[in-house]
Amino acid sequence: MHNPGNATADRFPAEERFAEGTQFIAGRLTRGTSGRTHAVVDPASGEEVLRYELAGTADVDRAVAAARAAFPGWAAATPGERSDALHRFAAVLADRAEDFARAESLQCGKPLKLSREFDVPGTIDNTAFFAGAARLLQGQSAGEYSGDHTSYIRREPIGVVGSIAPWNYPLQMAAWKVLPAIAAGNTIVLKPAELTPLTSLLFAQAATDAGIPDGVINIVTGTGREAGEHLVGHPDVAMTSFTGSTAVGKRVAEIATATVKRLHLELGGKAPFVVFDDADPEAAAHGAVAGALINTGQDCTAATRAYVQRPLYEAFVERTAALMETVRLGDPFASGTDLGPLISHAQRDRVAGFVDRARAYARVVTGGEAPEGELAKGAFYRPTLIADAAQDSEVVQSEIFGPVLVVLPFDTDDEGIALANDTPYGLAASAWTRDVYRANRATREIKAGCVWVNDHIPIISEMPHGGYKSSGYGKDMSAYSFEEYTQIKHVMFDNTAVAAKDWHRTVFGDR
């Protein structure tokens, strides 16, 4: 590994922390063996933070072997023992909160205040939640459902889980995958995005320091094509959990099918933001800006399509554009920064391509450009509002994953809800109205895994996150997530010790 000694390293000492390597296997850091390197780059400055050796298939094999070896002991631990370990884990995370926040902001470019107030506290809260959930691993009550037999249901861990996390929320996505899996008694191998491995590695180290046994949590930092595909297809991996684009999710599903793995997919989104004509227009405009620009729009649940009932349409466009123009781009570590860069220059150019093509068929009201001057070194892009695009246009139907909001008018409530449902995605949505009947109808009829009313973006550990349609299946967070990392076994007792003989006689006659 090599760090060029630039100013970004002073914000988080990545070279020092990962001097031994960036693969975390069986409780220790080691170097990758693929023979290739990759750089973690500060997207705000374009400067290299850390160059590290990528994992190869041999590293994945070692990580899976470590997880498999750790599984019997961890699965045999009592729920109380696993719970205690996770409570200690939450305490260690809280003690190291600033380290996590700084590493997350450095590798992702998100404002430090967002990492401090959202990503890190949310991760600690998730850990505390699953510490409690670990004690609720239960089946169903026993009962006599067939003559003299007693049946009951056991919930058991599945085995080794192979998970792949994205680059937009690397810490939280690591937590959402690791915590329910290990709370239920599984062991895990996690592959973070190669752009953003730092906080996943810190997370695994914190778990070990909290007393979670070696091999329960393993991290391999390699490419999706090599390390990721090998992990998904590995015969000793019993379940795969993936968060990322729908296109890659389809490839993951294809590979997992060959070994009939349990599969959990949280995929893309194109969240509608439906504003009815009785909504509070000022609240809706502020909500749209916050919902569209969270994490520079690199959020599968971000508000991307605002449908505004015609009486409010023009005023909404004008007010939302005005609010976007007050958003301050800048150094993620500066206290006055509202919006950081996109994850990379390649992602910035991808977003710019969507906007530039839209100029031929829609109105770019504000934004639509990268800033000049000092910010040009980073992957910054101005908050962008596009109006009057057609429903079947690219910017309405495709996931842009940047600070871009598209606004379209609608006339009737029927039309607004129909337009909201008119994409392949169904991860999240919001409805803005002061009419309880409208709100009830919208939450019932919009096809999405989460529908907010008069808000957009908040999540809580106790409630599930996951999509409909091409946004995937399976839930993160909540007890629903916990249960997905278990398998169900029916146990049946013969209470008479003669039932087997009676059954034999029924089937084969007297012998």
HELIX and SHEET records of a PDB file:
HELIX    1   1 ALA A    7  ASP A   10  5                                   4    
HELIX    2   2 ALA A   14  ARG A   17  1                                   4    
HELIX    3   3 THR A   57  ALA A   76  1                                  20    
HELIX    4   4 PRO A   79  ASP A   95  1                                  17    
HELIX    5   5 ALA A   97  CYS A  108  1                                  12    
HELIX    6   6 LEU A  112  LEU A  114  1                                   3    
HELIX    7   7 SER A  115  ASP A  119  3                                   5    
HELIX    8   8 VAL A  120  ALA A  133  1                                  14    
HELIX    9   9 ALA A  134  LEU A  136  5                                   3    
HELIX   10  10 PRO A  170  ALA A  183  1                                  14    
HELIX   11  11 LEU A  198  ASP A  209  1                                  12    
HELIX   12  12 GLY A  224  GLY A  228  3                                   5    
HELIX   13  13 GLU A  229  GLY A  233  1                                   5    
HELIX   14  14 THR A  246  THR A  257  1                                  12    
HELIX   15  15 PRO A  281  LEU A  293  1                                  13    
HELIX   16  16 ILE A  294  GLY A  297  5                                   4    
HELIX   17  17 ARG A  310  MET A  324  1                                  15    
HELIX   18  18 HIS A  345  ALA A  358  1                                  14    
HELIX   19  19 GLY A  373  LYS A  377  5                                   5    
HELIX   20  20 GLU A  394  GLN A  397  1                                   4    
HELIX   21  21 ASP A  413  ALA A  420  1                                   8    
HELIX   22  22 VAL A  436  GLU A  445  1                                  10    
HELIX   23  23 SER A  478  GLU A  484  1                                   7    
HELIX   24  24 ALA A  499  PHE A  508  1                                  10    
SHEET    1   A 2 GLN A  23  ILE A  25  0                                        
SHEET    2   A 2 ARG A  28  THR A  30 -1                                        
SHEET    1   B 2 THR A  37  VAL A  41  0                                        
SHEET    2   B 2 GLU A  48  GLU A  53 -1                                        
SHEET    1   C 3 GLN A 140  SER A 146  0                                        
SHEET    2   C 3 HIS A 149  PRO A 157 -1                                        
SHEET    3   C 3 THR A 486  ASP A 494 -1                                        
SHEET    1   D 6 ILE A 217  ILE A 219  0                                        
SHEET    2   D 6 THR A 187  LYS A 191  1                                        
SHEET    3   D 6 VAL A 160  ILE A 164  1                                        
SHEET    4   D 6 MET A 239  THR A 243  1                                        
SHEET    5   D 6 ARG A 262  GLU A 266  1                                        
SHEET    6   D 6 GLY A 472  TYR A 473 -1                                        
SHEET    1   E 7 ARG A 363  THR A 366  0                                        
SHEET    2   E 7 THR A 384  ALA A 387 -1                                        
SHEET    3   E 7 VAL A 404  PHE A 410  1                                        
SHEET    4   E 7 ALA A 303  GLN A 309  1                                        
SHEET    5   E 7 ALA A 271  VAL A 275  1                                        
SHEET    6   E 7 ALA A 428  TRP A 432  1                                        
SHEET    7   E 7 CYS A 450  VAL A 453  1                                        
SHEET    1   F 2 TYR A 425  GLY A 426  0                                        
SHEET    2   F 2 TYR A 468  LYS A 469 -1                                        
END                                                                             
